[in-house]
Amino acid sequence: MGDRNNMKLDGPDRFELRFTPTSCTVVHPNGVRTFHGRSAQSWPKLYVAVAERKPIYVGVTRQSLSKRLRLGWNADGASGYHGYAWRHKLTAASLMVWYADADRQAESQRELETIEAEIVFAIRLSGQWPAGQTEIHFYPSDEDHRRLARDVLDHCLAASSEPTQKAPRTSSTIES
């Protein structure tokens, strides 16, 4: 960003998650029963989990979301990673996903991690860290990072105050 290639974010896609500590069901409001498009591909993406009208977790991955969530749901701490803490405290969340406009490999990852940190920091400035946030990477940011972070956070806050659409009866479960 700044003097670098100005990253743009495409999205968001919104998915509804219903879960227990050991399994997660995905329902897209348009009836798609699982992750699709770039959410199902290896592509740099930023995702925000929102529950009870608050962002509870902000993450970045290049894995498919089903693979990333499976990792977060199956973690048992044996390798030091305990998975998503929020899966033990909640039963539902909306997952909003933005995509890097181009895949610049490590550069895209770092740009998204910088935006992720700015989102988490903005949430902290308004009160507390996101309830489920367990890790964050901080890098120097510029106005482009902060603008994109504000745009994502504003969208998440506005979308979380909208009435939840009725989810279709069909769904897909992500389990090991």
N, CA and C of each residue as an Amber inpcrd file, in Angstrom:
protein
   528
   0.8430000  -1.1600000   0.0000000   0.0000000   0.0000000   0.0000000
   0.8980000   1.2360000   0.0000000   0.3740000   2.4280000   0.1210000
   1.2510000   3.5890000   0.0140000   1.9440000   3.5730000  -1.3290000
   3.2820000   3.4030000  -1.3440000   4.0410000   3.3280000  -2.5800000
   3.9700000   1.9580000  -3.2350000   3.4820000   0.9740000  -2.5090000
   3.3700000  -0.3810000  -3.0490000   2.1290000  -0.4680000  -3.9280000
   1.8740000  -1.6740000  -4.4330000   0.6250000  -1.8950000  -5.1720000
  -0.5260000  -1.6550000  -4.2080000  -1.4470000  -0.7730000  -4.5410000
  -2.5770000  -0.5150000  -3.6670000  -3.5220000  -1.6940000  -3.6930000
  -3.5910000  -2.3970000  -2.5810000  -4.4730000  -3.5400000  -2.4700000
  -5.9050000  -3.0470000  -2.3790000  -6.7590000  -3.7670000  -3.0210000
  -8.1890000  -3.5380000  -2.9030000  -8.7820000  -4.8180000  -2.3580000
  -9.8940000  -4.6850000  -1.6760000 -10.5800000  -5.8570000  -1.1530000
 -11.8810000  -6.0550000  -1.9080000 -12.1420000  -7.2800000  -2.3220000
 -13.4160000  -7.6450000  -2.9370000 -14.2630000  -8.3000000  -1.8620000
 -15.5660000  -8.0580000  -1.9470000 -16.4620000  -8.7000000  -0.9870000
 -17.2990000  -7.6600000  -0.2840000 -17.9700000  -8.0710000   0.7450000
 -17.8010000  -9.3620000   1.4060000 -18.8270000 -10.4040000   0.9470000
 -18.4650000 -11.6500000   1.1880000 -19.4270000 -12.7450000   1.1800000
 -19.8040000 -12.9470000   2.6330000 -21.0540000 -13.3120000   2.8450000
 -21.5180000 -13.5400000   4.2180000 -22.0300000 -14.9660000   4.3370000
 -21.5810000 -15.6340000   5.3780000 -22.0210000 -16.9930000   5.6730000
 -22.5080000 -17.0300000   7.1120000 -23.5110000 -17.8150000   7.3660000
 -23.9960000 -18.0110000   8.7290000 -23.4280000 -19.3220000   9.2430000
 -22.8890000 -19.2960000  10.4470000 -22.3220000 -20.4790000  11.0730000
 -23.1890000 -20.8670000  12.2630000 -23.4750000 -22.1430000  12.3860000
 -24.1180000 -22.7220000  13.5630000 -23.1500000 -23.7890000  14.0400000
 -22.8880000 -23.8440000  15.3510000 -21.8300000 -24.7400000  15.7830000
 -21.9540000 -25.1780000  17.2270000 -21.2060000 -26.2290000  17.4970000
 -20.9310000 -26.7240000  18.8370000 -19.4140000 -26.6470000  18.9790000
 -18.8690000 -26.9860000  20.1250000 -17.4090000 -26.9730000  20.2390000
 -16.6980000 -27.9510000  19.2970000 -17.4220000 -28.9400000  18.7500000
 -16.7670000 -29.9550000  17.9220000 -17.2130000 -29.9930000  16.4670000
 -18.2220000 -29.2200000  16.0820000 -18.6350000 -29.2100000  14.6780000
 -19.2040000 -27.8480000  14.3030000 -19.1590000 -27.5720000  13.0010000
 -19.6100000 -26.2800000  12.4900000 -20.4220000 -26.5010000  11.2240000
 -21.5990000 -25.9120000  11.1670000 -22.4680000 -25.9910000   9.9980000
 -22.4760000 -24.6330000   9.3130000 -22.3190000 -24.6350000   7.9990000
 -22.2540000 -23.4080000   7.2040000 -23.5130000 -23.2810000   6.3700000
 -24.1120000 -22.0970000   6.3880000 -25.2830000 -21.8280000   5.5650000
 -25.1100000 -20.4510000   4.9460000 -25.1420000 -20.3680000   3.6210000
 -25.0820000 -19.0830000   2.9290000 -26.5120000 -18.5800000   2.7780000
 -26.7740000 -17.3010000   3.0280000 -28.1370000 -16.7860000   2.9390000
 -28.8220000 -17.0250000   1.5870000 -28.0500000 -17.1920000   0.4950000
 -28.7010000 -17.4130000  -0.8050000 -29.0080000 -18.8860000  -1.0580000
 -28.7690000 -19.7390000  -0.0550000 -29.1140000 -21.1440000  -0.2070000
 -27.9500000 -22.0700000  -0.4730000 -26.7950000 -21.5180000  -0.8150000
 -25.6290000 -22.3690000  -1.0330000 -25.2970000 -23.0380000   0.2920000
 -25.0200000 -24.3280000   0.2360000 -24.8780000 -25.1110000   1.4500000
 -23.4610000 -25.2280000   1.9780000 -22.5300000 -24.5730000   1.3640000
 -21.1520000 -24.6460000   1.8230000 -20.3960000 -23.4270000   1.3080000
 -19.1420000 -23.3430000   1.6400000 -18.3410000 -22.2580000   1.0900000
 -18.2200000 -22.4540000  -0.4160000 -18.1590000 -21.3490000  -1.1500000
 -18.0930000 -21.4260000  -2.6100000 -17.2310000 -20.2870000  -3.1440000
 -16.9270000 -20.3450000  -4.4420000 -16.1160000 -19.3040000  -5.0770000
 -14.7560000 -19.2070000  -4.4120000 -14.2750000 -17.9820000  -4.2470000
 -12.9450000 -17.8060000  -3.6620000 -12.8730000 -18.2420000  -2.2020000
 -14.0140000 -18.2650000  -1.5130000 -13.9760000 -18.7300000  -0.1180000
 -13.5750000 -20.1990000  -0.0390000 -13.8090000 -20.9360000  -1.1210000
 -13.4830000 -22.3670000  -1.1620000 -12.1370000 -22.6290000  -1.8320000
 -11.4440000 -21.5920000  -2.2120000 -10.1730000 -21.7420000  -2.9230000
  -8.9960000 -21.2780000  -2.0670000  -7.8200000 -21.6610000  -2.5060000
  -6.6050000 -21.1320000  -1.9110000  -6.4200000 -19.7250000  -2.4880000
  -6.7680000 -18.7300000  -1.7180000  -6.7170000 -17.3350000  -2.1510000
  -6.6010000 -16.4740000  -0.8960000  -5.8450000 -15.3960000  -0.9020000
  -5.7170000 -14.5620000   0.2950000  -7.0400000 -13.8940000   0.6620000
  -7.4430000 -14.1020000   1.9050000  -8.7320000 -13.5870000   2.3640000
  -8.6610000 -13.1460000   3.8220000  -9.5100000 -12.1990000   4.1560000
  -9.6610000 -11.7010000   5.5120000 -11.0810000 -12.0360000   5.9310000
 -11.2470000 -12.5390000   7.1430000 -12.5940000 -12.8920000   7.5850000
 -12.8500000 -12.3560000   8.9860000 -14.1200000 -11.9980000   9.2200000
 -14.5300000 -11.4510000  10.5100000 -15.7360000 -12.2520000  10.9730000
 -15.6290000 -12.8180000  12.1730000 -16.7630000 -13.5060000  12.7970000
 -17.4790000 -12.4870000  13.6760000 -18.7980000 -12.3970000  13.5110000
 -19.6160000 -11.4520000  14.2610000 -20.7010000 -12.2430000  14.9840000
 -20.8240000 -11.9940000  16.2850000 -21.8760000 -12.6360000  17.0770000
 -22.3960000 -11.6310000  18.0870000 -23.6830000 -11.7250000  18.3410000
 -24.3070000 -10.8250000  19.3130000 -23.9840000  -9.3600000  19.0090000
 -23.9810000  -9.0450000  17.7030000 -23.7750000  -7.6860000  17.1920000
 -22.3770000  -7.1130000  17.4190000 -21.4030000  -8.0120000  17.6520000
 -20.0300000  -7.5590000  17.8610000 -19.0660000  -8.4390000  17.0780000
 -18.0190000  -7.8360000  16.5120000 -16.9570000  -8.6620000  15.9250000
 -16.2550000  -9.4170000  17.0570000 -16.1760000 -10.7320000  16.9300000
 -15.5640000 -11.5340000  17.9900000 -14.2130000 -12.1070000  17.5740000
 -13.9350000 -12.0960000  16.2680000 -12.6760000 -12.6540000  15.7920000
 -12.3890000 -12.0920000  14.4040000 -11.1400000 -11.7480000  14.1760000
 -10.6900000 -11.2940000  12.8660000  -9.5180000 -12.1820000  12.4740000
  -9.5640000 -12.7390000  11.2640000  -8.5050000 -13.6260000  10.8380000
  -8.1370000 -13.4400000   9.3840000  -7.0100000 -14.0090000   9.0240000
  -6.5100000 -13.9890000   7.6540000  -6.0850000 -15.4020000   7.3040000
  -6.3820000 -15.8230000   6.0980000  -5.9200000 -17.1200000   5.6190000
  -5.8210000 -17.0970000   4.1130000  -5.0830000 -18.0390000   3.5570000
  -5.1060000 -18.2540000   2.1130000  -5.6950000 -19.6260000   1.8280000
  -5.9380000 -20.4110000   2.8830000  -6.5800000 -21.7180000   2.7290000
  -8.0450000 -21.5410000   2.3780000  -8.6750000 -22.6160000   1.9160000
 -10.1300000 -22.5760000   1.7800000 -10.6970000 -22.3770000   3.1840000
 -11.8450000 -21.7270000   3.2700000 -12.4130000 -21.4920000   4.5950000
 -12.8220000 -22.7940000   5.2720000 -13.2700000 -23.7780000   4.5140000
 -13.6320000 -25.0440000   5.1590000 -12.3960000 -25.6720000   5.8110000
 -11.2570000 -25.6140000   5.1470000 -10.0240000 -26.1640000   5.7140000
  -9.5960000 -25.3530000   6.9360000  -9.6740000 -24.0300000   6.8440000
  -9.2650000 -23.1640000   7.9570000 -10.1650000 -23.3750000   9.1670000
 -11.4840000 -23.4280000   8.9490000 -12.3910000 -23.6370000  10.0750000
 -12.2160000 -25.0320000  10.6690000 -12.0140000 -26.0170000   9.8210000
 -11.7910000 -27.3810000  10.3200000 -10.5850000 -27.3920000  11.2610000
  -9.5160000 -26.7080000  10.8700000  -8.3410000 -26.6090000  11.7260000
  -8.7040000 -25.9750000  13.0700000  -9.4660000 -24.8920000  13.0250000
  -9.8690000 -24.1890000  14.2430000 -10.8260000 -24.9830000  15.1170000
 -11.5920000 -25.8680000  14.5080000 -12.5390000 -26.6770000  15.2790000
 -11.9040000 -27.9610000  15.8110000 -10.9270000 -28.4900000  15.1310000
 -10.3310000 -29.7610000  15.5420000  -9.1270000 -29.6160000  16.4560000
  -8.6330000 -28.4070000  16.6350000  -7.4400000 -28.1990000  17.4570000
  -7.7050000 -28.6250000  18.9020000  -6.7240000 -29.2940000  19.4800000
  -6.8760000 -29.7660000  20.8590000  -5.7570000 -29.2840000  21.7790000
  -4.9070000 -28.4230000  21.2800000  -3.8200000 -27.8800000  22.0750000
  -2.5510000 -28.7100000  22.0690000  -2.5940000 -29.8870000  21.4590000
  -1.4210000 -30.7750000  21.4590000  -0.2060000 -30.1020000  20.8280000
  -0.4140000 -29.2990000  19.8010000   0.7010000 -28.6120000  19.1420000
   0.8700000 -27.1810000  19.6490000   0.1120000 -26.8300000  20.6760000
   0.1500000 -25.4650000  21.2000000  -0.9840000 -24.6060000  20.6870000
  -1.6810000 -25.0640000  19.6520000  -2.8140000 -24.3190000  19.0940000
  -4.1100000 -24.9230000  19.6360000  -4.9300000 -24.0950000  20.2210000
  -6.1770000 -24.5530000  20.8400000  -7.4120000 -24.2780000  19.9980000
  -7.2400000 -23.6960000  18.8360000  -8.3770000 -23.4350000  17.9580000
  -9.1360000 -22.1880000  18.3490000 -10.3180000 -22.0430000  17.7730000
 -11.1430000 -20.8600000  18.0150000 -11.7590000 -20.9330000  19.4110000
 -11.4260000 -19.9950000  20.2630000 -11.9690000 -19.9650000  21.6250000
 -13.4810000 -19.7540000  21.6110000 -13.9810000 -19.0120000  20.6420000
 -15.4050000 -18.6720000  20.6070000 -16.3060000 -19.8610000  20.3200000
 -15.7650000 -20.9540000  19.8120000 -16.5910000 -22.1400000  19.5420000
 -17.0860000 -22.7720000  20.8390000 -16.4220000 -22.4550000  21.9590000
 -16.8050000 -23.0100000  23.2580000 -17.8240000 -22.1370000  23.9860000
 -18.0220000 -20.9060000  23.5330000 -18.8680000 -19.9630000  24.2630000
 -20.1470000 -19.5970000  23.5280000 -20.1770000 -19.8190000  22.2220000
 -21.3170000 -19.4110000  21.4030000 -21.8430000 -20.6070000  20.6160000
 -22.9690000 -20.4040000  19.9410000 -23.5170000 -21.4570000  19.0780000
 -23.7960000 -20.9600000  17.6690000 -23.5980000 -19.6460000  17.4240000
 -23.8700000 -19.0950000  16.0940000 -23.0510000 -17.8260000  15.8870000
 -22.7120000 -17.5790000  14.6320000 -22.0060000 -16.3530000  14.2520000
 -22.1810000 -16.1400000  12.7580000 -22.0590000 -14.9020000  12.3390000
 -21.9760000 -14.5800000  10.9150000 -20.5010000 -14.4780000  10.5710000
 -20.1350000 -14.9760000   9.4130000 -18.7540000 -14.8970000   8.9540000
 -18.7490000 -14.0650000   7.6820000 -18.0650000 -12.9250000   7.7280000
 -17.9620000 -12.0370000   6.5730000 -16.5570000 -12.1500000   6.0220000
 -16.4620000 -12.3090000   4.6950000 -15.1820000 -12.6290000   4.0680000
 -14.8810000 -11.6330000   2.9500000 -13.6810000 -11.0590000   2.9940000
 -13.1650000 -10.1830000   1.9430000 -11.9620000 -10.8670000   1.3100000
 -11.7230000 -10.5560000   0.0530000 -10.6570000 -11.1970000  -0.7120000
  -9.6870000 -10.1470000  -1.2520000  -8.4060000 -10.4680000  -1.2250000
  -7.4270000  -9.6140000  -1.8920000  -7.7880000  -9.5770000  -3.3660000
  -7.6630000  -8.4120000  -3.9860000  -8.0310000  -8.2880000  -5.4000000
  -7.0760000  -9.0460000  -6.3080000  -5.8700000  -9.3260000  -5.8270000
  -4.8790000 -10.0950000  -6.5870000  -4.0790000 -10.9280000  -5.5970000
  -3.6010000 -12.0670000  -6.0530000  -2.8060000 -12.9290000  -5.1860000
  -1.3290000 -12.6220000  -5.4160000  -0.7710000 -11.8620000  -4.4960000
   0.6460000 -11.4930000  -4.5730000   1.4570000 -12.3000000  -3.5510000
   0.9820000 -13.4990000  -3.2360000   1.6520000 -14.4290000  -2.3320000
   1.9270000 -13.7850000  -0.9680000   3.1720000 -13.7860000  -0.5330000
   3.5360000 -13.2980000   0.8020000   3.1590000 -11.8240000   0.9880000
   3.2440000 -11.0340000  -0.0680000   2.8690000  -9.6130000   0.0440000
   1.3930000  -9.4710000   0.3940000   0.5350000 -10.2490000  -0.2610000
  -0.9020000 -10.1940000   0.0460000  -1.1600000 -10.6040000   1.4900000
  -0.4730000 -11.6500000   1.9340000  -0.6360000 -12.1230000   3.3090000
  -0.2800000 -11.0230000   4.3060000   0.8350000 -10.3800000   4.0800000
   1.2720000  -9.3300000   5.0080000   0.3380000  -8.1160000   4.9600000
  -0.1030000  -7.7510000   3.7800000  -1.0410000  -6.6250000   3.6580000
  -2.3360000  -6.9360000   4.4180000  -2.8520000  -8.1550000   4.2450000
  -4.0810000  -8.5320000   4.9390000  -3.8680000  -8.6060000   6.4510000
  -2.7150000  -9.1080000   6.8790000  -2.4360000  -9.1470000   8.3160000
  -2.3410000  -7.7390000   8.9000000  -1.8480000  -6.7980000   8.1190000
  -1.7770000  -5.4070000   8.5750000  -3.1790000  -4.8310000   8.7220000
  -4.0460000  -5.1000000   7.7560000  -5.4420000  -4.6500000   7.8440000
  -6.1360000  -5.3260000   9.0210000  -5.8930000  -6.6290000   9.1900000
  -6.4560000  -7.3810000  10.3190000  -6.0980000  -6.7040000  11.6420000
  -4.8270000  -6.3570000  11.8120000  -4.3790000  -5.7250000  13.0500000
  -5.0510000  -4.3730000  13.2620000  -5.2140000  -3.6130000  12.1900000
  -5.8810000  -2.3160000  12.3050000  -7.3530000  -2.4700000  12.6960000
  -8.0180000  -3.5040000  12.1890000  -9.4150000  -3.7680000  12.5870000
  -9.4720000  -4.0980000  14.0680000  -8.6080000  -5.0170000  14.4930000
  -8.5940000  -5.4300000  15.8990000  -8.2630000  -4.2430000  16.8060000
  -7.3100000  -3.4180000  16.3960000  -6.9530000  -2.2410000  17.1810000
  -8.1320000  -1.2590000  17.2750000  -8.8440000  -1.0540000  16.1750000
 -10.0080000  -0.1590000  16.1910000 -11.0870000  -0.6870000  17.1340000
 -11.2740000  -1.9930000  17.1530000 -12.2400000  -2.5900000  18.0870000
 -11.7870000  -2.3270000  19.5170000 -10.5000000  -2.5010000  19.7820000
  -9.9580000  -2.2760000  21.1310000 -10.1420000  -0.8310000  21.5640000
  -9.9820000   0.1030000  20.6420000 -10.1430000   1.5200000  20.9910000
 -11.5640000   1.8290000  21.4470000 -12.5340000   1.0260000  21.0260000
 -13.9150000   1.2810000  21.4180000 -14.3140000   0.4880000  22.6610000
 -13.3760000  -0.2120000  23.2700000 -13.6990000  -0.9520000  24.4920000
 -12.6890000  -2.0360000  24.7870000 -12.9890000  -3.2350000  24.3560000
 -12.1370000  -4.3870000  24.6240000 -11.6790000  -5.0250000  23.3210000
 -10.6640000  -5.8790000  23.4250000 -10.2490000  -6.6740000  22.2760000
 -11.4200000  -7.5660000  21.8770000 -11.4870000  -8.0060000  20.6250000
 -12.5450000  -8.9450000  20.2480000 -12.5080000 -10.1670000  21.1780000
 -13.6740000 -10.5970000  21.6280000 -13.7800000 -11.6330000  22.6650000
 -13.0510000 -12.9240000  22.3170000 -12.9870000 -13.2800000  21.0400000
 -12.3590000 -14.5390000  20.6550000 -10.9760000 -14.4010000  20.0630000
 -10.4270000 -13.1890000  20.0730000  -9.1250000 -12.9640000  19.4390000
  -8.0180000 -13.5030000  20.3270000  -7.1990000 -14.3940000  19.8030000
  -6.1360000 -14.9910000  20.6040000  -4.7470000 -14.6890000  20.0470000
  -4.6920000 -14.0850000  18.8670000  -3.3940000 -13.8290000  18.2310000
  -3.5620000 -12.6730000  17.2490000  -2.5060000 -11.8990000  17.1160000
  -2.5250000 -10.8100000  16.1480000  -1.0890000 -10.5130000  15.7330000
  -0.9030000 -10.1200000  14.4870000   0.4190000  -9.7320000  13.9770000
   0.3860000  -8.2360000  13.6890000   1.3050000  -7.4930000  14.2590000
   1.3490000  -6.0540000  14.0320000   2.5010000  -5.7130000  13.0970000
   2.1920000  -4.9340000  12.0750000   3.1800000  -4.4260000  11.1280000
   2.9330000  -2.9300000  10.9620000   3.9160000  -2.1800000  10.5160000
   3.6640000  -0.7680000  10.2350000   2.5370000  -0.6290000   9.2070000
   1.6570000   0.3150000   9.4560000   0.5270000   0.5170000   8.5480000
   0.5630000   1.9250000   7.9800000  -0.2220000   2.1140000   6.9330000
  -0.3660000   3.4450000   6.3570000  -1.8550000   3.7710000   6.2520000
  -2.1530000   4.9120000   5.6870000  -3.5500000   5.3480000   5.6140000
  -4.4150000   4.3820000   4.8100000  -3.8570000   3.7540000   3.7820000
  -4.6350000   2.7750000   3.0030000  -5.0660000   1.5970000   3.8730000
  -4.1620000   1.0700000   4.6870000  -4.5080000  -0.0360000   5.5910000
  -5.6190000   0.3890000   6.5460000  -5.4610000   1.5800000   7.1280000
  -6.4310000   2.0590000   8.1130000  -7.7830000   2.3360000   7.4640000
  -7.7800000   2.8550000   6.2360000  -9.0420000   3.1020000   5.5250000
  -9.7650000   1.7910000   5.2440000  -9.0340000   0.8030000   4.7340000
  -9.6530000  -0.4960000   4.4610000 -10.1650000  -1.1360000   5.7470000
  -9.3990000  -1.0090000   6.8230000  -9.8420000  -1.5540000   8.1120000
 -11.1300000  -0.8800000   8.5710000 -11.2070000   0.4370000   8.4430000
 -12.4380000   1.1620000   8.8260000 -13.6150000   0.7100000   7.9750000
 -13.3770000   0.5600000   6.6640000 -14.4480000   0.1240000   5.7660000
 -14.9740000  -1.2560000   6.1600000 -14.0580000  -2.1860000   6.4380000
 -14.4650000  -3.5420000   6.8330000 -15.2230000  -3.4910000   8.1520000
 -14.6750000  -2.8050000   9.1360000 -15.3220000  -2.7390000  10.4420000
 -16.6800000  -2.0520000  10.3530000 -16.7660000  -0.9580000   9.6210000
 -18.0590000  -0.2720000   9.4460000 -19.0840000  -1.2140000   8.8290000
 -18.6660000  -1.9750000   7.8200000 -19.5850000  -2.9210000   7.1890000
 -20.0400000  -3.9840000   8.1900000 -19.1120000  -4.5160000   8.9600000
 -19.4570000  -5.5580000   9.9410000 -20.4320000  -5.0290000  10.9790000
 -20.2060000  -3.8310000  11.4640000 -21.0900000  -3.2610000  12.4690000
 -22.4730000  -2.9610000  11.8940000 -22.5250000  -2.4460000  10.6680000
 -23.8190000  -2.1710000  10.0300000 -24.5600000  -3.4690000   9.7340000
 -23.8480000  -4.4620000   9.2230000 -24.4800000  -5.7360000   8.8730000
 -24.9480000  -6.4830000  10.1090000 -24.2280000  -6.3180000  11.2270000
 -24.6150000  -7.0510000  12.4330000 -25.8710000  -6.4710000  13.0640000
 -26.2450000  -5.2490000  12.6870000 -27.4660000  -4.6700000  13.2380000
 -28.6750000  -4.9460000  12.3460000 -28.4230000  -5.5280000  11.1650000
 -29.5280000  -5.9060000  10.2810000 -30.1760000  -7.1790000  10.8090000
 -31.4810000  -7.3350000  10.5930000 -32.0980000  -8.5890000  11.0020000
 -31.4680000  -9.7470000  10.2340000 -31.2240000 -10.8440000  10.9190000
 -30.6430000 -12.0150000  10.2690000 -31.6670000 -12.6100000   9.3270000
 -31.2150000 -12.8980000   8.1040000 -32.1020000 -13.5380000   7.1430000
 -32.3850000 -14.9530000   7.6010000 -33.5860000 -15.4280000   7.2930000
 -33.8930000 -16.8090000   7.6230000 -32.9950000 -17.7180000   6.8120000
 -32.3100000 -18.5970000   7.4900000 -31.4130000 -19.5250000   6.8060000
 -32.2060000 -20.6630000   6.1960000 -31.8130000 -21.1160000   5.0100000
 -32.4840000 -22.2580000   4.4160000 -32.2610000 -23.5010000   5.2650000
 -33.0930000 -24.4950000   5.0980000 -32.9930000 -25.6990000   5.9040000
 -31.7890000 -26.5560000   5.5350000 -31.2960000 -26.4350000   4.3310000
 -30.1560000 -27.2460000   3.9290000 -28.8720000 -26.6040000   4.4310000
 -27.9150000 -27.4210000   4.7720000 -26.6410000 -26.9030000   5.2450000
 -25.5600000 -27.9480000   5.0210000 -24.3300000 -27.5240000   5.2530000
 -23.1810000 -28.4070000   5.1170000 -22.3870000 -28.3310000   6.4030000
 -21.9910000 -29.4710000   6.9260000 -21.2440000 -29.4860000   8.1800000
 -19.7700000 -29.7010000   7.9000000 -18.9490000 -28.9360000   8.5900000
 -17.5030000 -29.0680000   8.4660000 -17.0440000 -29.8410000   9.6960000
 -16.5840000 -31.0300000   9.4980000 -16.0630000 -31.8460000  10.5860000
 -14.8150000 -32.5560000  10.0910000 -14.0960000 -33.1620000  11.0150000
 -12.8930000 -33.8850000  10.6160000 -13.2440000 -35.2250000   9.9960000
